Amino acid sequence: MELMVRDGDYLPDGQGGFRRAEGREALLQRVLWKLSIRRGCFPLLPGLGSRLYLLCRQPPGRREGLARQYAAEALAGEKDLEVTGTRLERDGRLQVELLWKGQTLRVTAEVE
């Protein structure tokens, strides 16, 4: 179990503690975290995070394909998880479609 985080803050459980995430919720929380942090920013875990921040340096025609590649790379260590699609929005958000244990999941990550 992991503590639930939203907008950088732990979510209270209404009883003086914090909400905990399990199963699907815990997975989605890890996915967003891994997509949101820059790959290589933790010296002891150089493979953690994504290279999505590099998209703005690429020609527009290459960004969509690279977004999918970078998302899959960031999430490669997650068991039973596959990136099945991505859609880069004009407002700088990336929609990521995932397949996990037969369930289709979607997350939205901010891209610089």
C-alpha positions as CSV (number, residue, x, y, z in Angstrom):
1,M,0.0,0.0,0.0
2,E,1.1,3.5,-0.8
3,L,0.0,6.9,0.6
4,M,-2.2,8.7,-1.9
5,V,-0.9,12.0,-3.2
6,R,-2.7,14.7,-5.2
7,D,-1.1,17.9,-6.4
8,G,1.9,17.2,-4.3
9,D,0.0,16.7,-1.0
10,Y,-1.0,13.6,0.9
11,L,-4.8,13.0,0.9
12,P,-6.3,13.0,4.4
13,D,-8.6,10.1,5.4
14,G,-10.8,12.2,7.6
15,Q,-9.6,10.4,10.7
16,G,-6.3,12.2,11.3
17,G,-4.3,10.0,9.0
18,F,-3.8,9.7,5.3
19,R,-5.6,7.7,2.5
20,R,-3.8,4.7,1.2
21,A,-3.8,3.4,-2.4
22,E,-4.1,-0.2,-3.3
23,G,-4.2,-2.2,-6.6
24,R,-5.3,0.0,-9.5
25,E,-5.1,3.3,-7.6
26,A,-1.6,2.5,-6.4
27,L,-0.6,1.6,-10.0
28,L,-2.0,4.8,-11.5
29,Q,-0.3,6.9,-8.8
30,R,3.1,5.2,-9.6
31,V,2.5,5.7,-13.4
32,L,1.8,9.4,-13.0
33,W,4.9,9.8,-10.7
34,K,7.2,8.0,-13.2
35,L,5.9,10.0,-16.1
36,S,6.2,13.3,-14.3
37,I,9.7,13.2,-13.0
38,R,12.8,13.7,-15.3
39,R,14.7,10.6,-16.0
40,G,18.1,10.7,-14.4
41,C,17.3,13.3,-11.7
42,F,17.9,10.7,-8.9
43,P,21.6,9.8,-9.1
44,L,21.1,6.5,-7.3
45,L,18.2,5.5,-9.6
46,P,19.3,6.8,-13.1
47,G,16.6,4.8,-14.9
48,L,13.7,6.2,-12.9
49,G,11.4,8.8,-14.6
50,S,10.8,9.7,-18.2
51,R,12.3,11.7,-21.0
52,L,9.0,13.4,-21.8
53,Y,10.5,16.8,-21.0
54,L,12.6,16.4,-24.2
55,L,9.6,16.4,-26.5
56,C,9.6,20.2,-26.9
57,R,13.1,20.0,-28.5
58,Q,11.9,17.7,-31.2
59,P,10.2,18.6,-34.6
60,P,6.4,18.5,-34.2
61,G,6.2,15.5,-36.6
62,R,8.3,13.3,-34.3
63,R,6.7,14.2,-31.0
64,E,3.8,11.7,-31.0
65,G,6.0,8.7,-31.7
66,L,8.6,9.8,-29.2
67,A,5.9,10.4,-26.5
68,R,4.8,6.8,-26.8
69,Q,8.4,5.6,-26.7
70,Y,9.3,7.7,-23.7
71,A,6.2,6.7,-21.8
72,A,6.8,3.0,-22.5
73,E,10.5,3.4,-21.4
74,A,9.5,5.1,-18.1
75,L,6.9,2.4,-17.3
76,A,8.9,-0.7,-18.4
77,G,9.5,-1.9,-14.9
78,E,5.8,-2.1,-14.0
79,K,4.5,-5.7,-13.9
80,D,1.6,-6.6,-16.3
81,L,1.5,-3.0,-17.7
82,E,1.6,-2.1,-21.4
83,V,1.4,1.3,-23.1
84,T,-1.2,0.8,-25.8
85,G,-1.5,4.4,-27.0
86,T,-0.6,8.1,-26.5
87,R,-2.1,11.3,-27.7
88,L,-0.2,14.6,-27.3
89,E,-2.6,17.5,-26.7
90,R,-1.9,21.0,-27.9
91,D,-2.1,22.3,-24.3
92,G,1.0,20.3,-23.3
93,R,-0.8,17.3,-21.8
94,L,-0.2,13.7,-22.8
95,Q,-3.0,11.2,-22.7
96,V,-1.6,7.7,-22.1
97,E,-3.7,4.6,-22.6
98,L,-2.6,1.5,-20.7
99,L,-3.5,-2.2,-20.5
100,W,-3.1,-3.7,-17.0
101,K,-4.4,-7.2,-16.2
102,G,-7.0,-7.0,-19.0
103,Q,-8.2,-3.5,-17.9
104,T,-7.9,-0.4,-20.0
105,L,-6.6,2.5,-18.0
106,R,-6.0,6.2,-19.0
107,V,-3.8,8.8,-17.3
108,T,-3.0,12.4,-18.2
109,A,0.5,13.6,-17.7
110,E,1.8,17.2,-18.0
111,V,4.6,17.6,-20.6
112,E,6.9,20.6,-20.4
